[in-house]
Amino acid sequence: MTDAAPIGADALLDFATATLAAAGLTPEHARLTADTLVHADLWGHQSHGVMRLPWYVARLKSGATQPLAASDYVVDLGAIGVIDGHDGMGQVAAAQAARDAIRRAKAHGVGAVAVRNSGHIGTAMYYTLMAPPEGCIMFLSTNASPAMAPWGGRQKSVGNNPWSWAAPAGRHAPLVLDIANTAVARGKIYLARQRNTRIPEGWAVDACGVPTTDPEAALNGIIQPMAGHKGYAISVVMDMLSGILTGSGWGPAVFGPYQAERRSGAGHLLIALNVEVFQPLDAFNARMEAMIAGLKAAPLADGTEEIFYPGEIEARNDARNRQDGLSLPADTVEDLVRLADALGIGDLWPGV
């Protein structure tokens, strides 16, 4: 499946904002949620980009996600906060938690904010990247609907439960890690289905436990953990942090964004560290620059043209895509146009 003609990021943001507002979000929350999706596309993570708009709209329409939910604090104590999202948009609660964790870190050196009764938050690095401009490092864990079996089992009961770190990197774009614990994020399998392409061997098995390269069979089967038992164990730990500790759902009690009529039950934990408490920020940045220089100075393996530090590829993608526009799969464009027509805003699609 070929890609449609490139679309400017600002135009796509305006469209996604209008779509979410038409589905019931406030203008502010619609803009924030849309921004998380467009940033994912800019970074090259189309599996978490505007492709997901129809899923979020379906959840808002069904009532599984409450469009006007107001988050409040269950715990507000010094460096610690616990937010109840009341089944609102996960992006809204996660952004609130990230900003609050940074504020608490500025006051106490460390800030930890948990979120319960939230929803899917999209790309985790959107929130951790709020910290480096404030001179902070941030960690985020979240949980997701079951995607893999416990190691040695054959029934889905463990989510891919993503996690992210971001840190200042001096003159470089921030160092950032954003990964799930399955061999691949489920969204990439959905993207392969959108593009009518096969998936690589090793990503998933079908419902009978047979390895498959068919994305549809993979979605109906089980996604494999990364690094075998290690990926499974990390996922369990992230569920402990995101679901058990926060007081939210875990394991089979968490439902994904594509499950339109089931409340999410997702939880998140965000921890911010104020670099200045550990050492002067200038010294930290200089040490980060030296570390990155050391990584890039390593001899190149055969077939490798350059060594990247974590987050560098996304930063380059962002700059290029802002200049050249975003090329979306034709199937994704068709879905978005159909969605816009159903909401009565078809004339707002950037391609019109």
N, C-alpha and C positions, 0 to 999 in steps of 0.2 A: 504494500500500500504506500503510495507516494505521499509526500507532505504537501500541504496547501501553501499558497503564497505567504511570504513572511508578513507578520503583523507587528506593529510597533508596540513596545512594552506599555507605554502610557495609555494607548488606545485599548489594549487588552485589559489593563487595570480598570479603566473606566467601565468597560463592558461587564467585567466580573463583579464590580461594585454594584452596578445597576441591577444585575441579575439577583444578587443576594438581598438587595434592598427590596426588590419585587417579591422575594420569598418571605419577607417579614422582618429582616434584621434592621436595626437602626442604621442611619447613614454612616456613623462612626464605626460600628462593628462590621458593617458590610465592607467598608474600605479596608479595615485591618485584615479581615479574613481573605479578601481578594488579594491583598498585598502579599500574604504568605504564599498563595498559589502562584502568582506571577513570579515571585522571587524563585520559587522552585524551578519554574521553566527557565528563567534566566540563568540559573546555576547549572542547567543541563539535567535536572531531575524531573523530567516530564512525567514520570510515574506519580509524582506528588503535586503536579501543577493543575492547570485549569481543566484538565481531563476529569478532575474530581468534582467539578461544579454540579453536575447533575445528581451526584450522590448526596451532596450536602443539601441541595434544594429538596430532594425527596425526603430527607430526614426532617427538614423544617416543616414541610407540608404534612407529614404524618404525625407530627407532634413528638416524635422520639427525641428531637432536639427542640428545646424551648427558645424561640427567637428573642424573647424579651426577658429572659432570666437574668437576675441580678445576683452576682457573686457576693458572698459575705464571709467574714472571718469567724471561724470556729475557735481558733487560737491566735492571739496577737500578743506575743511575749518576747520583747527584746529582739534577739537575733532570729527568732522562730515565728513563723506564721503558718496557719492552716486555713485554706480557702475552700468553701463549699461552692461549686459551680452551678448547682441546682439544674443540671442537665442542659446548660446553655452551650453555646459554641465553644469547643475546646480551645480554639485560637484565642478567643477573648480572655478566657481564664488563664491560659498559659502566658500570654503577654503581660497580664496584670501581675502574675506571680514573678515573672522575670524582672520587671521593673521594681517590684517590692523587694526581691532578694538582693538586688544591687543597692537599693536604699539602705537595707539593713546591714549589708557588708560595709558600706561607707561609715555607718555608725558604730559597728561592733567588730569589724575586721572580717566577719563571716556572716552570711545571711542564708537561711534555709527556709524555703516556702514549699509546702505541700499543697496539692490540689486534689480534692475528691469530687465525685459525681460530675465529672467533666465529659469531654468528648474527644474525638480524634483531633490532633493538633497540626496535622500536615508534616512539614519538614522540620525536624527538631532544631536544626542549626539556625533557623530564623530567630529563635529565642535566645540561644546561647550567644549569638553574634551581637546581642544588645550589650553584652558586658565589656568586650575589649575597648570600645570608645570611652568607657567610664573607668578605665584602668583596672578592670576586674577580669578574673577567670570565672567561667561558669560551667557547671555540670547540669545536665538534665537527663532524667530517666522518665520513660512513659511506658504504658503497656497497651496491648492490642488483643484482638480476638484470636482464639487458637489457630495456629498455622502449622505447628509441628507436634510430633508425638514426643513424650518423654523418652529419653535415651533407653532403647531396648523395648519400647512399646510400639503400638501400631494404631493408636487412636489420637486424633488431634485434641490436645488439652493445654498446650503451652503457646503463648503468643510469641511473635518475633521481637516484641518489647524493645524498641529502639532506645538509643542513648547518644548523647552528644557532649563534647567538650569544646570550648572556644577560649582562646587566650590572645592577648596583644602580641604582636610580632615586630615591633619597632617600625622600620620603614616599609615593611612588607604588609600585605593583607593579612588579617588575623589567621593564626593557626586554628583550624577547626576540624573536628571529627564528628561524623554523623553516620551511625551504622545501625542496622538491625542485626539480629543474631541468627537469622535464617541465612541460607546460602545466598539468598537474594530477597529484596523487599517484595512483598506480594504485588505491590503496585507495578513493578517491572514486568510481572507476568500479565497483569491486566493490559499494560502498554503493548506487550508482544501480541496479545489478542487483538488490540486495536489495529496494529500494523499488519495483522495476518502473517506473522512470522513465527518460526519455531523458537523454542527456548533451548539453551545449552544443556547438554547432559550433566547430571549431577545436581540440578536445581530442585527437582521434585520427583515424587513417585505418584502414580495414579491411585485410585481408590482401592485397587487390589494389591498395592505395594510394589508395582512394577515400575522401574524407571521410565520416564516419559519426556519427550521433547514437545509435546502438544500442550499449549498453554491452557486450553479448556480442561483437559484431563488433569493438569497440574492443579488448577483451581478447585477441582472436585476431589483432589487427592490430598497429599501431604507435602509441604515444602520441607526440604532437608535443612538441618541446622548447619551453620558454618563451623568448620573445624570439628565436626563430629560431636563428641560428648561435651567439648568445651563450650560450643555455642549454646547447647541445651542448658548447661549449668549457668552461664551468664544470663540467659533469658529468665531463669528461675530467680536469680538474684535481683534482676531489674523488676520483676513482678513483685518481689518482696518490698522493694523500695517504693514502687509506683502504686501498688494496690493494697498490700497488707499494711504498710506503715502509714499511708495517707488515710486509711479508712475507706477506701474505694473498692471497686470490684477487682477480681483477679481471675486468671485462668478462664474457664468457660463462662464466667459471669461478665466478661467484657465482650462487647459486640462492635464490629467494624463499621466504617462509614458507608459501606455498600449494603448494609443490612438495614434497610430504610425504616423499618417499623420497630426496631429494638433499641431501647435506651442504651447508651454506650457503656456507662459504668467505668470508663477509663479514669485513671489517676496519674498524677505527675509529681515528681520531686525535683526542685531546682535549688542548687547550692551555688552561691557566689562567694568568691574570695577576693578581698581587696589587696592587690599586689603591694601597695604602699606599706601595709602592715608588716610584710615580710622583708622588703628591701625597697630602695628608691625605684620608682617606675622606670626612670632613665636607665638604671643599671640592669633592670630586668629586660628591658627592650634590647639593650646592647648584647646581653647574653643570648636572647632569642635569635638575634641576627647572626651571632657567631654559630649557634647550633644549626641554623638553616644553611649557612655557608658550608659548614662541615658536611651536612647531608648531601649537598649538591656537588661537593668536591670528590665524592666517591667515584672510583673508576666505573664506567658504564658497562653494563652487561650487553652481550650481543643483541642487536635489534633494538636497543634503547637509545633514544636521542637526547633525553633530558631526564633528570631526577626532579620530582616535585615533592614539596612538603605538603602535609594534609591541609586541604582547603585552597591550595593554589590553583588547581584546575578550575574549581568553581568560580574563583575570582576572575580568572581569565575568560571563562565562559560568559560571565555577567557583562564584562566590558564589551566583548564581541557581539553578544546578542542585543545589547542596548543600541549598538551602532547599526547592526545588520537587520534587526527584527527577529521575531520568533517564528520558526517554522513548525507548525503543529501537524500531527498526522491528519490526513483527510477525514478519517472516521471521527476523530475528536472534533473537528470543525463541524461535521454534520450533526453530531450530538449537541453541540453548543447552539447551533442555529435552530435546531428543533426545540431545544429548551427555551430559547429566547422567544420563539413564536408562541409556545405554550403559555409563557408569562406575559404575552402582549407587548414585548419590547424588541421584536424582530428587527425593527429599523435601527436599533442601536448596535447591531453586530458590525465590527469595524470593516468587514469586507463588503458591506452594502454600499 
